[in-house]
Amino acid sequence: MADVFNDYARYYDLLYKEKDYAAEALYIHGLIQKHKPGARTILNLGCGTGKHDACLERLNYRISGVDFSDTMLVEAHKRTISDKLEFFKGDARSVELGKKFDVVISLFHVISYQTMEEDILAVFRTAEKHLAPGGIFIFDFWHGEGVLNDPPVVRVKRLEDDMIRVMRVAEPLVHKDKRVVDVYYQIIAFNKKDAQWSELKEKHSMRYFFLPEISAYLLNVGFTLDESLEWMSKEKLSMAWYGVVVASNKL
């Protein structure tokens, strides 16, 4: 699951440079203030290159980010300009940091990369064991109602900066019996410095979920689903592609 990102990470920040990490961090901050006012410490499972973490650190949280990809973590460590932000290599399904947090988050569809039931439960258990009593778990995911109502299509994305020019083609294949979408990526990059072309092909398998099964998985490890919303919205989750859940552990 996580290995695919070691190559993909070379182009990750460029491909998502238009993503508004600051606005997303403010959105998460709002959910925290609603459900756990006074929270100060956050664990981020699947932190990637650390952009959400850096934004949350500026909102006065202490953040520990975990990711399995060495290449992602190289970029994340460049953001550690204070002792309130730290990063660790680890698998979200099994990492043990030996400390508790007020909040655990898992963003940018990390949960949807868990395509097998045992992996989903393993990540939820990781979240639960790292939460202090009364803590909250916030994560986003691909929502089944949205995926089936508005099926994925082939998409092409072109971006460049001073160093490289990149084209990414994403071709989806939906497996309704498994509730999984295999996304086949072809990335073609042109290095402006040495005028060399390179190509990368990868498959990212993404699980989509319906709320009843999310609730059942959470209950299995001791969480209660407190709120489900459309991602970056205050609207109750209905037919949107992307959902966000706030869950709490037992006091």
Contacts in CASP RR format, 6 or more apart in sequence:
PFRMAT RR
TARGET T0000
AUTHOR 0000-0000-0000
METHOD contacts of the structure
MODEL  1
MADVFNDYARYYDLLYKEKDYAAEALYIHGLIQKHKPGARTILNLGCGTG
KHDACLERLNYRISGVDFSDTMLVEAHKRTISDKLEFFKGDARSVELGKK
FDVVISLFHVISYQTMEEDILAVFRTAEKHLAPGGIFIFDFWHGEGVLND
PPVVRVKRLEDDMIRVMRVAEPLVHKDKRVVDVYYQIIAFNKKDAQWSEL
KEKHSMRYFFLPEISAYLLNVGFTLDESLEWMSKEKLSMAWYGVVVASNK
L
1 113 0 8 1.000
1 114 0 8 1.000
1 115 0 8 1.000
1 119 0 8 1.000
1 205 0 8 1.000
2 67 0 8 1.000
2 68 0 8 1.000
2 69 0 8 1.000
2 91 0 8 1.000
2 113 0 8 1.000
3 68 0 8 1.000
3 69 0 8 1.000
4 202 0 8 1.000
4 203 0 8 1.000
4 204 0 8 1.000
5 12 0 8 1.000
5 48 0 8 1.000
5 67 0 8 1.000
5 68 0 8 1.000
5 69 0 8 1.000
5 71 0 8 1.000
5 72 0 8 1.000
6 69 0 8 1.000
6 70 0 8 1.000
6 71 0 8 1.000
6 72 0 8 1.000
7 71 0 8 1.000
7 200 0 8 1.000
7 202 0 8 1.000
8 185 0 8 1.000
8 187 0 8 1.000
8 200 0 8 1.000
8 202 0 8 1.000
9 48 0 8 1.000
9 49 0 8 1.000
9 69 0 8 1.000
9 71 0 8 1.000
9 72 0 8 1.000
9 75 0 8 1.000
10 71 0 8 1.000
10 189 0 8 1.000
10 200 0 8 1.000
11 164 0 8 1.000
11 166 0 8 1.000
11 168 0 8 1.000
11 187 0 8 1.000
11 189 0 8 1.000
11 200 0 8 1.000
12 48 0 8 1.000
12 49 0 8 1.000
12 72 0 8 1.000
12 75 0 8 1.000
13 49 0 8 1.000
13 51 0 8 1.000
13 75 0 8 1.000
14 159 0 8 1.000
14 160 0 8 1.000
14 161 0 8 1.000
14 164 0 8 1.000
14 166 0 8 1.000
15 157 0 8 1.000
15 159 0 8 1.000
15 166 0 8 1.000
15 168 0 8 1.000
17 159 0 8 1.000
17 161 0 8 1.000
19 51 0 8 1.000
21 51 0 8 1.000
21 52 0 8 1.000
21 54 0 8 1.000
21 55 0 8 1.000
22 55 0 8 1.000
23 232 0 8 1.000
24 52 0 8 1.000
24 55 0 8 1.000
24 107 0 8 1.000
24 232 0 8 1.000
25 52 0 8 1.000
25 55 0 8 1.000
25 56 0 8 1.000
25 58 0 8 1.000
25 59 0 8 1.000
26 55 0 8 1.000
26 59 0 8 1.000
27 232 0 8 1.000
28 52 0 8 1.000
28 56 0 8 1.000
28 105 0 8 1.000
28 107 0 8 1.000
28 138 0 8 1.000
29 56 0 8 1.000
29 59 0 8 1.000
31 138 0 8 1.000
31 227 0 8 1.000
31 244 0 8 1.000
31 246 0 8 1.000
32 39 0 8 1.000
32 103 0 8 1.000
32 136 0 8 1.000
32 138 0 8 1.000
34 246 0 8 1.000
35 136 0 8 1.000
35 226 0 8 1.000
35 227 0 8 1.000
35 246 0 8 1.000
35 248 0 8 1.000
36 102 0 8 1.000
36 103 0 8 1.000
36 134 0 8 1.000
36 135 0 8 1.000
36 136 0 8 1.000
38 102 0 8 1.000
39 61 0 8 1.000
39 102 0 8 1.000
39 103 0 8 1.000
39 135 0 8 1.000
39 136 0 8 1.000
40 60 0 8 1.000
40 61 0 8 1.000
40 62 0 8 1.000
40 102 0 8 1.000
41 61 0 8 1.000
41 62 0 8 1.000
41 63 0 8 1.000
41 64 0 8 1.000
41 101 0 8 1.000
41 102 0 8 1.000
41 103 0 8 1.000
42 56 0 8 1.000
42 61 0 8 1.000
42 62 0 8 1.000
42 63 0 8 1.000
42 64 0 8 1.000
42 101 0 8 1.000
42 102 0 8 1.000
42 103 0 8 1.000
42 104 0 8 1.000
42 105 0 8 1.000
43 63 0 8 1.000
43 64 0 8 1.000
43 65 0 8 1.000
43 66 0 8 1.000
43 97 0 8 1.000
43 101 0 8 1.000
43 103 0 8 1.000
43 104 0 8 1.000
43 105 0 8 1.000
43 127 0 8 1.000
43 130 0 8 1.000
44 50 0 8 1.000
44 52 0 8 1.000
44 53 0 8 1.000
44 56 0 8 1.000
44 63 0 8 1.000
44 64 0 8 1.000
44 65 0 8 1.000
44 66 0 8 1.000
44 104 0 8 1.000
44 105 0 8 1.000
44 106 0 8 1.000
44 107 0 8 1.000
45 65 0 8 1.000
45 66 0 8 1.000
45 92 0 8 1.000
45 95 0 8 1.000
45 104 0 8 1.000
45 105 0 8 1.000
45 106 0 8 1.000
45 110 0 8 1.000
45 123 0 8 1.000
45 126 0 8 1.000
45 127 0 8 1.000
46 65 0 8 1.000
46 66 0 8 1.000
46 67 0 8 1.000
46 68 0 8 1.000
46 92 0 8 1.000
46 106 0 8 1.000
46 107 0 8 1.000
46 108 0 8 1.000
46 110 0 8 1.000
47 53 0 8 1.000
47 65 0 8 1.000
47 66 0 8 1.000
47 67 0 8 1.000
47 72 0 8 1.000
47 76 0 8 1.000
47 87 0 8 1.000
48 67 0 8 1.000
48 69 0 8 1.000
48 72 0 8 1.000
48 73 0 8 1.000
48 75 0 8 1.000
48 76 0 8 1.000
48 108 0 8 1.000
49 72 0 8 1.000
49 75 0 8 1.000
49 76 0 8 1.000
49 79 0 8 1.000
50 65 0 8 1.000
50 72 0 8 1.000
50 75 0 8 1.000
50 76 0 8 1.000
50 79 0 8 1.000
50 87 0 8 1.000
51 79 0 8 1.000
52 105 0 8 1.000
52 107 0 8 1.000
52 108 0 8 1.000
53 63 0 8 1.000
53 65 0 8 1.000
53 76 0 8 1.000
53 79 0 8 1.000
53 85 0 8 1.000
53 87 0 8 1.000
54 79 0 8 1.000
54 85 0 8 1.000
56 63 0 8 1.000
57 63 0 8 1.000
57 82 0 8 1.000
57 84 0 8 1.000
57 85 0 8 1.000
61 84 0 8 1.000
62 84 0 8 1.000
62 85 0 8 1.000
63 84 0 8 1.000
63 85 0 8 1.000
63 86 0 8 1.000
64 86 0 8 1.000
64 87 0 8 1.000
64 88 0 8 1.000
64 97 0 8 1.000
64 101 0 8 1.000
65 76 0 8 1.000
65 86 0 8 1.000
65 87 0 8 1.000
65 88 0 8 1.000
66 87 0 8 1.000
66 88 0 8 1.000
66 89 0 8 1.000
66 90 0 8 1.000
66 92 0 8 1.000
66 95 0 8 1.000
66 97 0 8 1.000
67 73 0 8 1.000
67 76 0 8 1.000
67 87 0 8 1.000
67 89 0 8 1.000
67 90 0 8 1.000
68 89 0 8 1.000
68 90 0 8 1.000
68 91 0 8 1.000
68 92 0 8 1.000
70 89 0 8 1.000
73 87 0 8 1.000
73 89 0 8 1.000
76 87 0 8 1.000
77 87 0 8 1.000
79 85 0 8 1.000
80 86 0 8 1.000
80 87 0 8 1.000
88 95 0 8 1.000
88 97 0 8 1.000
92 106 0 8 1.000
92 110 0 8 1.000
92 122 0 8 1.000
92 123 0 8 1.000
92 126 0 8 1.000
93 114 0 8 1.000
93 119 0 8 1.000
93 122 0 8 1.000
93 123 0 8 1.000
93 126 0 8 1.000
94 122 0 8 1.000
94 126 0 8 1.000
95 126 0 8 1.000
96 129 0 8 1.000
97 130 0 8 1.000
98 130 0 8 1.000
99 130 0 8 1.000
100 130 0 8 1.000
100 131 0 8 1.000
100 132 0 8 1.000
101 130 0 8 1.000
101 131 0 8 1.000
101 132 0 8 1.000
101 135 0 8 1.000
102 131 0 8 1.000
102 132 0 8 1.000
102 135 0 8 1.000
102 136 0 8 1.000
103 131 0 8 1.000
103 135 0 8 1.000
103 136 0 8 1.000
103 137 0 8 1.000
103 138 0 8 1.000
104 127 0 8 1.000
104 130 0 8 1.000
104 131 0 8 1.000
104 135 0 8 1.000
104 136 0 8 1.000
104 137 0 8 1.000
104 138 0 8 1.000
105 137 0 8 1.000
105 138 0 8 1.000
105 139 0 8 1.000
106 123 0 8 1.000
106 127 0 8 1.000
106 137 0 8 1.000
106 138 0 8 1.000
106 139 0 8 1.000
106 140 0 8 1.000
107 139 0 8 1.000
107 140 0 8 1.000
108 140 0 8 1.000
109 140 0 8 1.000
109 141 0 8 1.000
109 142 0 8 1.000
109 206 0 8 1.000
109 242 0 8 1.000
110 123 0 8 1.000
110 139 0 8 1.000
111 120 0 8 1.000
111 123 0 8 1.000
111 139 0 8 1.000
111 140 0 8 1.000
111 141 0 8 1.000
111 207 0 8 1.000
111 209 0 8 1.000
112 141 0 8 1.000
112 142 0 8 1.000
112 206 0 8 1.000
112 207 0 8 1.000
112 208 0 8 1.000
112 209 0 8 1.000
113 204 0 8 1.000
113 205 0 8 1.000
113 206 0 8 1.000
113 207 0 8 1.000
114 120 0 8 1.000
114 122 0 8 1.000
114 123 0 8 1.000
114 207 0 8 1.000
115 178 0 8 1.000
115 180 0 8 1.000
115 205 0 8 1.000
115 206 0 8 1.000
115 207 0 8 1.000
117 217 0 8 1.000
120 207 0 8 1.000
120 217 0 8 1.000
121 217 0 8 1.000
121 220 0 8 1.000
121 221 0 8 1.000
124 137 0 8 1.000
124 217 0 8 1.000
124 218 0 8 1.000
124 220 0 8 1.000
124 221 0 8 1.000
124 223 0 8 1.000
125 221 0 8 1.000
127 137 0 8 1.000
127 139 0 8 1.000
127 221 0 8 1.000
127 223 0 8 1.000
128 137 0 8 1.000
128 221 0 8 1.000
128 222 0 8 1.000
128 223 0 8 1.000
128 249 0 8 1.000
131 137 0 8 1.000
131 249 0 8 1.000
133 249 0 8 1.000
133 250 0 8 1.000
133 251 0 8 1.000
134 248 0 8 1.000
134 249 0 8 1.000
134 250 0 8 1.000
134 251 0 8 1.000
135 248 0 8 1.000
135 249 0 8 1.000
136 226 0 8 1.000
136 246 0 8 1.000
136 247 0 8 1.000
136 248 0 8 1.000
136 249 0 8 1.000
137 218 0 8 1.000
137 223 0 8 1.000
137 245 0 8 1.000
137 246 0 8 1.000
137 247 0 8 1.000
137 248 0 8 1.000
137 249 0 8 1.000
138 244 0 8 1.000
138 245 0 8 1.000
138 246 0 8 1.000
138 247 0 8 1.000
139 244 0 8 1.000
139 245 0 8 1.000
140 231 0 8 1.000
140 242 0 8 1.000
140 243 0 8 1.000
140 244 0 8 1.000
140 245 0 8 1.000
141 208 0 8 1.000
141 209 0 8 1.000
141 214 0 8 1.000
141 242 0 8 1.000
141 243 0 8 1.000
141 244 0 8 1.000
141 245 0 8 1.000
142 181 0 8 1.000
142 206 0 8 1.000
142 207 0 8 1.000
142 208 0 8 1.000
142 209 0 8 1.000
142 241 0 8 1.000
142 242 0 8 1.000
142 243 0 8 1.000
143 208 0 8 1.000
143 209 0 8 1.000
143 210 0 8 1.000
143 237 0 8 1.000
143 240 0 8 1.000
143 241 0 8 1.000
143 242 0 8 1.000
143 243 0 8 1.000
144 179 0 8 1.000
144 208 0 8 1.000
144 209 0 8 1.000
144 210 0 8 1.000
145 210 0 8 1.000
145 238 0 8 1.000
145 239 0 8 1.000
145 240 0 8 1.000
146 208 0 8 1.000
146 239 0 8 1.000
146 240 0 8 1.000
146 241 0 8 1.000
147 174 0 8 1.000
147 181 0 8 1.000
147 208 0 8 1.000
147 241 0 8 1.000
148 176 0 8 1.000
148 208 0 8 1.000
149 239 0 8 1.000
150 241 0 8 1.000
151 172 0 8 1.000
151 174 0 8 1.000
152 172 0 8 1.000
152 174 0 8 1.000
152 181 0 8 1.000
152 183 0 8 1.000
153 172 0 8 1.000
154 169 0 8 1.000
154 170 0 8 1.000
154 171 0 8 1.000
154 172 0 8 1.000
155 169 0 8 1.000
155 170 0 8 1.000
156 167 0 8 1.000
156 168 0 8 1.000
156 169 0 8 1.000
156 170 0 8 1.000
157 167 0 8 1.000
157 168 0 8 1.000
157 170 0 8 1.000
158 165 0 8 1.000
158 166 0 8 1.000
158 167 0 8 1.000
158 168 0 8 1.000
159 165 0 8 1.000
159 166 0 8 1.000
160 166 0 8 1.000
162 192 0 8 1.000
163 191 0 8 1.000
163 192 0 8 1.000
163 193 0 8 1.000
164 189 0 8 1.000
164 190 0 8 1.000
164 191 0 8 1.000
164 192 0 8 1.000
165 189 0 8 1.000
165 190 0 8 1.000
165 192 0 8 1.000
166 187 0 8 1.000
166 188 0 8 1.000
166 189 0 8 1.000
166 190 0 8 1.000
167 187 0 8 1.000
167 188 0 8 1.000
167 189 0 8 1.000
168 185 0 8 1.000
168 186 0 8 1.000
168 187 0 8 1.000
168 188 0 8 1.000
169 185 0 8 1.000
169 186 0 8 1.000
169 187 0 8 1.000
170 183 0 8 1.000
170 184 0 8 1.000
170 185 0 8 1.000
171 183 0 8 1.000
171 184 0 8 1.000
171 186 0 8 1.000
172 181 0 8 1.000
172 182 0 8 1.000
172 183 0 8 1.000
172 184 0 8 1.000
173 181 0 8 1.000
173 182 0 8 1.000
173 183 0 8 1.000
173 184 0 8 1.000
174 180 0 8 1.000
174 181 0 8 1.000
175 181 0 8 1.000
175 182 0 8 1.000
178 207 0 8 1.000
179 207 0 8 1.000
179 208 0 8 1.000
179 209 0 8 1.000
180 205 0 8 1.000
180 206 0 8 1.000
180 207 0 8 1.000
180 208 0 8 1.000
181 205 0 8 1.000
181 206 0 8 1.000
181 208 0 8 1.000
182 203 0 8 1.000
182 204 0 8 1.000
182 205 0 8 1.000
182 206 0 8 1.000
183 203 0 8 1.000
183 204 0 8 1.000
183 205 0 8 1.000
183 206 0 8 1.000
184 201 0 8 1.000
184 202 0 8 1.000
184 203 0 8 1.000
185 200 0 8 1.000
185 201 0 8 1.000
185 202 0 8 1.000
185 203 0 8 1.000
185 204 0 8 1.000
186 199 0 8 1.000
186 200 0 8 1.000
186 201 0 8 1.000
187 199 0 8 1.000
187 200 0 8 1.000
187 201 0 8 1.000
187 202 0 8 1.000
188 197 0 8 1.000
188 198 0 8 1.000
188 199 0 8 1.000
189 197 0 8 1.000
189 198 0 8 1.000
189 199 0 8 1.000
189 200 0 8 1.000
190 196 0 8 1.000
190 197 0 8 1.000
191 197 0 8 1.000
191 198 0 8 1.000
211 225 0 8 1.000
211 228 0 8 1.000
211 237 0 8 1.000
214 225 0 8 1.000
214 228 0 8 1.000
214 245 0 8 1.000
215 225 0 8 1.000
218 224 0 8 1.000
218 225 0 8 1.000
218 245 0 8 1.000
218 247 0 8 1.000
219 225 0 8 1.000
222 249 0 8 1.000
222 250 0 8 1.000
223 247 0 8 1.000
223 248 0 8 1.000
223 249 0 8 1.000
224 247 0 8 1.000
224 248 0 8 1.000
224 249 0 8 1.000
225 245 0 8 1.000
225 246 0 8 1.000
225 247 0 8 1.000
226 246 0 8 1.000
226 247 0 8 1.000
226 248 0 8 1.000
227 245 0 8 1.000
227 246 0 8 1.000
228 236 0 8 1.000
228 237 0 8 1.000
228 243 0 8 1.000
228 244 0 8 1.000
228 245 0 8 1.000
228 246 0 8 1.000
229 235 0 8 1.000
229 236 0 8 1.000
229 237 0 8 1.000
229 243 0 8 1.000
229 244 0 8 1.000
230 236 0 8 1.000
230 237 0 8 1.000
230 238 0 8 1.000
230 240 0 8 1.000
230 242 0 8 1.000
230 243 0 8 1.000
230 244 0 8 1.000
231 240 0 8 1.000
231 242 0 8 1.000
231 243 0 8 1.000
231 244 0 8 1.000
233 240 0 8 1.000
237 243 0 8 1.000
237 244 0 8 1.000
END
